[in-house]
């Protein structure tokens, strides 16, 4: 017996996980770009995340990377940028909030 989850089921579950953590992210507001043009994560000086929130941020990046694999190539650059900064140094509170854009 194999375990299976369709792409649609995965994305529904992933969105529920995010909405449970950030209820304000449920709005269906439209955005022009996946990452704010004026946001520069390389110069972000907000406080670092604790271990629990850093782990959540890395999970969020994983969810977004899987969405790219499923066809959301329009967010690939933004997801790659956030993934790069999570690997280079401890993630900051601003990094964690940016992919949600609430």
Biotite code that builds the C-alpha atoms (Angstrom):
import biotite.structure as struc

atoms = struc.array([
    struc.Atom([0.000, 0.000, 0.000], chain_id="A", res_id=1, res_name="UNK", atom_name="CA", element="C"),
    struc.Atom([1.370, 3.405, -0.969], chain_id="A", res_id=2, res_name="UNK", atom_name="CA", element="C"),
    struc.Atom([0.723, 6.829, 0.485], chain_id="A", res_id=3, res_name="UNK", atom_name="CA", element="C"),
    struc.Atom([-0.618, 9.328, -2.016], chain_id="A", res_id=4, res_name="UNK", atom_name="CA", element="C"),
    struc.Atom([-1.757, 12.949, -2.000], chain_id="A", res_id=5, res_name="UNK", atom_name="CA", element="C"),
    struc.Atom([-2.783, 14.860, -5.088], chain_id="A", res_id=6, res_name="UNK", atom_name="CA", element="C"),
    struc.Atom([-1.331, 18.274, -5.813], chain_id="A", res_id=7, res_name="UNK", atom_name="CA", element="C"),
    struc.Atom([-4.742, 19.828, -5.137], chain_id="A", res_id=8, res_name="UNK", atom_name="CA", element="C"),
    struc.Atom([-5.031, 18.094, -1.743], chain_id="A", res_id=9, res_name="UNK", atom_name="CA", element="C"),
    struc.Atom([-1.478, 19.083, -0.826], chain_id="A", res_id=10, res_name="UNK", atom_name="CA", element="C"),
    struc.Atom([-2.060, 22.745, -1.641], chain_id="A", res_id=11, res_name="UNK", atom_name="CA", element="C"),
    struc.Atom([-5.381, 22.809, 0.230], chain_id="A", res_id=12, res_name="UNK", atom_name="CA", element="C"),
    struc.Atom([-3.686, 21.344, 3.304], chain_id="A", res_id=13, res_name="UNK", atom_name="CA", element="C"),
    struc.Atom([-0.705, 23.706, 2.974], chain_id="A", res_id=14, res_name="UNK", atom_name="CA", element="C"),
    struc.Atom([-3.001, 26.745, 2.771], chain_id="A", res_id=15, res_name="UNK", atom_name="CA", element="C"),
    struc.Atom([-4.903, 25.559, 5.850], chain_id="A", res_id=16, res_name="UNK", atom_name="CA", element="C"),
    struc.Atom([-1.636, 25.278, 7.800], chain_id="A", res_id=17, res_name="UNK", atom_name="CA", element="C"),
    struc.Atom([-0.703, 28.848, 6.840], chain_id="A", res_id=18, res_name="UNK", atom_name="CA", element="C"),
    struc.Atom([-4.192, 30.246, 7.492], chain_id="A", res_id=19, res_name="UNK", atom_name="CA", element="C"),
    struc.Atom([-4.285, 28.576, 10.925], chain_id="A", res_id=20, res_name="UNK", atom_name="CA", element="C"),
    struc.Atom([-1.030, 30.302, 11.859], chain_id="A", res_id=21, res_name="UNK", atom_name="CA", element="C"),
    struc.Atom([-1.828, 33.642, 10.201], chain_id="A", res_id=22, res_name="UNK", atom_name="CA", element="C"),
    struc.Atom([-5.625, 34.125, 10.117], chain_id="A", res_id=23, res_name="UNK", atom_name="CA", element="C"),
    struc.Atom([-5.274, 37.494, 8.388], chain_id="A", res_id=24, res_name="UNK", atom_name="CA", element="C"),
    struc.Atom([-3.730, 35.708, 5.378], chain_id="A", res_id=25, res_name="UNK", atom_name="CA", element="C"),
    struc.Atom([-7.179, 34.351, 4.418], chain_id="A", res_id=26, res_name="UNK", atom_name="CA", element="C"),
    struc.Atom([-7.984, 37.467, 2.437], chain_id="A", res_id=27, res_name="UNK", atom_name="CA", element="C"),
    struc.Atom([-7.926, 37.006, -1.288], chain_id="A", res_id=28, res_name="UNK", atom_name="CA", element="C"),
    struc.Atom([-6.243, 40.297, -2.032], chain_id="A", res_id=29, res_name="UNK", atom_name="CA", element="C"),
    struc.Atom([-4.472, 40.496, -5.341], chain_id="A", res_id=30, res_name="UNK", atom_name="CA", element="C"),
    struc.Atom([-0.815, 41.420, -5.492], chain_id="A", res_id=31, res_name="UNK", atom_name="CA", element="C"),
    struc.Atom([1.205, 42.594, -8.466], chain_id="A", res_id=32, res_name="UNK", atom_name="CA", element="C"),
    struc.Atom([4.346, 40.646, -7.643], chain_id="A", res_id=33, res_name="UNK", atom_name="CA", element="C"),
    struc.Atom([5.240, 37.722, -5.362], chain_id="A", res_id=34, res_name="UNK", atom_name="CA", element="C"),
    struc.Atom([7.751, 39.860, -3.456], chain_id="A", res_id=35, res_name="UNK", atom_name="CA", element="C"),
    struc.Atom([7.528, 43.546, -2.617], chain_id="A", res_id=36, res_name="UNK", atom_name="CA", element="C"),
    struc.Atom([9.833, 45.549, -4.851], chain_id="A", res_id=37, res_name="UNK", atom_name="CA", element="C"),
    struc.Atom([10.998, 47.773, -1.984], chain_id="A", res_id=38, res_name="UNK", atom_name="CA", element="C"),
    struc.Atom([11.830, 44.788, 0.293], chain_id="A", res_id=39, res_name="UNK", atom_name="CA", element="C"),
    struc.Atom([15.527, 43.885, 0.427], chain_id="A", res_id=40, res_name="UNK", atom_name="CA", element="C"),
    struc.Atom([16.022, 40.776, 2.578], chain_id="A", res_id=41, res_name="UNK", atom_name="CA", element="C"),
    struc.Atom([19.799, 41.123, 2.382], chain_id="A", res_id=42, res_name="UNK", atom_name="CA", element="C"),
    struc.Atom([19.696, 44.305, 4.482], chain_id="A", res_id=43, res_name="UNK", atom_name="CA", element="C"),
    struc.Atom([16.927, 43.249, 6.873], chain_id="A", res_id=44, res_name="UNK", atom_name="CA", element="C"),
    struc.Atom([17.880, 43.980, 10.478], chain_id="A", res_id=45, res_name="UNK", atom_name="CA", element="C"),
    struc.Atom([14.767, 42.737, 12.286], chain_id="A", res_id=46, res_name="UNK", atom_name="CA", element="C"),
    struc.Atom([15.275, 40.319, 15.215], chain_id="A", res_id=47, res_name="UNK", atom_name="CA", element="C"),
    struc.Atom([16.167, 36.709, 14.472], chain_id="A", res_id=48, res_name="UNK", atom_name="CA", element="C"),
    struc.Atom([13.561, 34.004, 14.888], chain_id="A", res_id=49, res_name="UNK", atom_name="CA", element="C"),
    struc.Atom([13.696, 31.555, 17.758], chain_id="A", res_id=50, res_name="UNK", atom_name="CA", element="C"),
    struc.Atom([14.187, 27.868, 16.892], chain_id="A", res_id=51, res_name="UNK", atom_name="CA", element="C"),
    struc.Atom([10.476, 27.065, 16.723], chain_id="A", res_id=52, res_name="UNK", atom_name="CA", element="C"),
    struc.Atom([9.654, 29.965, 14.400], chain_id="A", res_id=53, res_name="UNK", atom_name="CA", element="C"),
    struc.Atom([12.765, 29.345, 12.291], chain_id="A", res_id=54, res_name="UNK", atom_name="CA", element="C"),
    struc.Atom([11.594, 25.759, 11.798], chain_id="A", res_id=55, res_name="UNK", atom_name="CA", element="C"),
    struc.Atom([8.147, 27.020, 10.769], chain_id="A", res_id=56, res_name="UNK", atom_name="CA", element="C"),
    struc.Atom([9.737, 29.483, 8.316], chain_id="A", res_id=57, res_name="UNK", atom_name="CA", element="C"),
    struc.Atom([11.736, 26.671, 6.727], chain_id="A", res_id=58, res_name="UNK", atom_name="CA", element="C"),
    struc.Atom([8.528, 24.619, 6.441], chain_id="A", res_id=59, res_name="UNK", atom_name="CA", element="C"),
    struc.Atom([6.823, 27.579, 4.774], chain_id="A", res_id=60, res_name="UNK", atom_name="CA", element="C"),
    struc.Atom([9.660, 27.819, 2.257], chain_id="A", res_id=61, res_name="UNK", atom_name="CA", element="C"),
    struc.Atom([9.279, 24.084, 1.584], chain_id="A", res_id=62, res_name="UNK", atom_name="CA", element="C"),
    struc.Atom([5.555, 24.528, 0.931], chain_id="A", res_id=63, res_name="UNK", atom_name="CA", element="C"),
    struc.Atom([6.297, 27.375, -1.475], chain_id="A", res_id=64, res_name="UNK", atom_name="CA", element="C"),
    struc.Atom([9.052, 25.392, -3.236], chain_id="A", res_id=65, res_name="UNK", atom_name="CA", element="C"),
    struc.Atom([6.605, 22.554, -3.774], chain_id="A", res_id=66, res_name="UNK", atom_name="CA", element="C"),
    struc.Atom([4.072, 25.037, -5.189], chain_id="A", res_id=67, res_name="UNK", atom_name="CA", element="C"),
    struc.Atom([6.761, 26.109, -7.681], chain_id="A", res_id=68, res_name="UNK", atom_name="CA", element="C"),
    struc.Atom([7.275, 22.460, -8.648], chain_id="A", res_id=69, res_name="UNK", atom_name="CA", element="C"),
    struc.Atom([3.522, 22.111, -9.183], chain_id="A", res_id=70, res_name="UNK", atom_name="CA", element="C"),
    struc.Atom([3.548, 24.940, -11.708], chain_id="A", res_id=71, res_name="UNK", atom_name="CA", element="C"),
    struc.Atom([3.667, 28.273, -9.856], chain_id="A", res_id=72, res_name="UNK", atom_name="CA", element="C"),
    struc.Atom([6.830, 29.338, -11.678], chain_id="A", res_id=73, res_name="UNK", atom_name="CA", element="C"),
    struc.Atom([5.813, 32.981, -11.216], chain_id="A", res_id=74, res_name="UNK", atom_name="CA", element="C"),
    struc.Atom([6.889, 32.791, -7.551], chain_id="A", res_id=75, res_name="UNK", atom_name="CA", element="C"),
    struc.Atom([10.143, 30.891, -8.138], chain_id="A", res_id=76, res_name="UNK", atom_name="CA", element="C"),
    struc.Atom([12.486, 33.901, -7.772], chain_id="A", res_id=77, res_name="UNK", atom_name="CA", element="C"),
    struc.Atom([10.868, 35.132, -4.554], chain_id="A", res_id=78, res_name="UNK", atom_name="CA", element="C"),
    struc.Atom([10.835, 31.638, -3.036], chain_id="A", res_id=79, res_name="UNK", atom_name="CA", element="C"),
    struc.Atom([14.480, 31.124, -3.995], chain_id="A", res_id=80, res_name="UNK", atom_name="CA", element="C"),
    struc.Atom([15.419, 34.437, -2.405], chain_id="A", res_id=81, res_name="UNK", atom_name="CA", element="C"),
    struc.Atom([13.728, 33.561, 0.874], chain_id="A", res_id=82, res_name="UNK", atom_name="CA", element="C"),
    struc.Atom([15.249, 30.074, 0.830], chain_id="A", res_id=83, res_name="UNK", atom_name="CA", element="C"),
    struc.Atom([18.724, 31.525, 0.286], chain_id="A", res_id=84, res_name="UNK", atom_name="CA", element="C"),
    struc.Atom([18.434, 33.790, 3.310], chain_id="A", res_id=85, res_name="UNK", atom_name="CA", element="C"),
    struc.Atom([17.140, 30.994, 5.523], chain_id="A", res_id=86, res_name="UNK", atom_name="CA", element="C"),
    struc.Atom([20.237, 28.971, 4.683], chain_id="A", res_id=87, res_name="UNK", atom_name="CA", element="C"),
    struc.Atom([22.787, 31.795, 4.990], chain_id="A", res_id=88, res_name="UNK", atom_name="CA", element="C"),
    struc.Atom([21.956, 33.005, 8.492], chain_id="A", res_id=89, res_name="UNK", atom_name="CA", element="C"),
    struc.Atom([19.191, 32.734, 11.051], chain_id="A", res_id=90, res_name="UNK", atom_name="CA", element="C"),
    struc.Atom([15.944, 33.939, 9.561], chain_id="A", res_id=91, res_name="UNK", atom_name="CA", element="C"),
    struc.Atom([14.486, 37.186, 10.823], chain_id="A", res_id=92, res_name="UNK", atom_name="CA", element="C"),
    struc.Atom([10.953, 38.019, 11.867], chain_id="A", res_id=93, res_name="UNK", atom_name="CA", element="C"),
    struc.Atom([10.512, 40.098, 8.706], chain_id="A", res_id=94, res_name="UNK", atom_name="CA", element="C"),
    struc.Atom([11.603, 37.159, 6.538], chain_id="A", res_id=95, res_name="UNK", atom_name="CA", element="C"),
    struc.Atom([8.934, 35.013, 8.165], chain_id="A", res_id=96, res_name="UNK", atom_name="CA", element="C"),
    struc.Atom([6.153, 37.535, 7.532], chain_id="A", res_id=97, res_name="UNK", atom_name="CA", element="C"),
    struc.Atom([7.134, 38.480, 3.976], chain_id="A", res_id=98, res_name="UNK", atom_name="CA", element="C"),
    struc.Atom([5.923, 35.353, 2.124], chain_id="A", res_id=99, res_name="UNK", atom_name="CA", element="C"),
    struc.Atom([2.512, 35.692, 3.805], chain_id="A", res_id=100, res_name="UNK", atom_name="CA", element="C"),
    struc.Atom([2.035, 39.392, 2.880], chain_id="A", res_id=101, res_name="UNK", atom_name="CA", element="C"),
    struc.Atom([-0.893, 39.941, 5.235], chain_id="A", res_id=102, res_name="UNK", atom_name="CA", element="C"),
])
